[in-house]
């Protein structure tokens, strides 16, 4: 069913927007018909009965590109809590190895270079550090090469992409989970990895940027650091290794928040709130 049909027959048309796709495609991939894509985008934004966005920053974008502000609803991302069973007590790091975990697609804007630089600093301090990268993407070969050139490949495991139902198992042996975003203008993400970390009960170190700043509270549910600063990222990870009680406290608080507020049912409820009025 097209937008024209929906307009002619007064059928509500709901559009979900995860990112400013025209901008993202132009910046990180290729977009040969920018003007056409922009016109289509505006047409959809203006015609939708409701636009569900994953962050305030995406909301600002769609409003600036033709959307009626009254029709824009923020429903941040969430996590499938059924994969994690129930709230469980977080555990402190094991004594023989401290594993730093990253989950997500390996793309330029996820801060993998920042993570590798921080990891190099940590291994120089203590060889027991290990890096576990779960995910795949266009940056995989380059990151693997960087780890090799820095003499870190023996301290790292690149798992690759795993089925969604295996994510909890992959996070189970992680002592610290990271979202090492660089400094980005217009950070618009609602990072799925962070919700997974929270539900898994893993201590989190994340960049203090965008939605992360409202999702996580520094020293309450995570340690937040300056975006794009490898030294700050390394210091925060080191703090969790040296203070296991702090790590457990942060992980448990974040996990309770995930189960109380960030399941996909919460996201769907926010997206559908008041939907009946559109059909009346």
PyMOL commands that set and color helices and strands:
alter all, ss='L'
color gray80, all
select helices_A, chain A and resi 3-8+21-28+34-47+56-64+69-71+81-84+108-110+112-125+140-149+153-155+164-172+192-200+212-215+230-242+244-261+264-272+276-279
alter helices_A, ss='H'
color red, helices_A
select strands_A, chain A and resi 14-17+50-53+72-74+98-103+129-134+156-160+176-179+204-207+223-225
alter strands_A, ss='S'
color yellow, strands_A
deselect
rebuild
show_as cartoon
